[in-house]
Amino acid sequence: MAAVQQTEFSVSEAARQLGFSVQYVYSLVYSGKLRAPRVAGKWRIPSAELIERRKRMESRNGER
């Protein structure tokens, strides 16, 4: 059976994926640095946002 890719993540799932604390992910959302619409009263972070954040993290780490 093929794996289904998740297209949106909760804040806690995104924090786990990125290796950040939940509080830090909330600060990214509130500051607008991580786009996350509210769906049914909860923040939902699109997988594309996580991919972009990882790319930025990797490019910064590679410049050291």
Secondary structure, 3 states (H helix, E strand, C coil): CCCCCCCEECHHHHHHHHCCCHHHHHHHHHHCCCCCCEECCEECEEHHHHHHHHHHHHHHHHCC
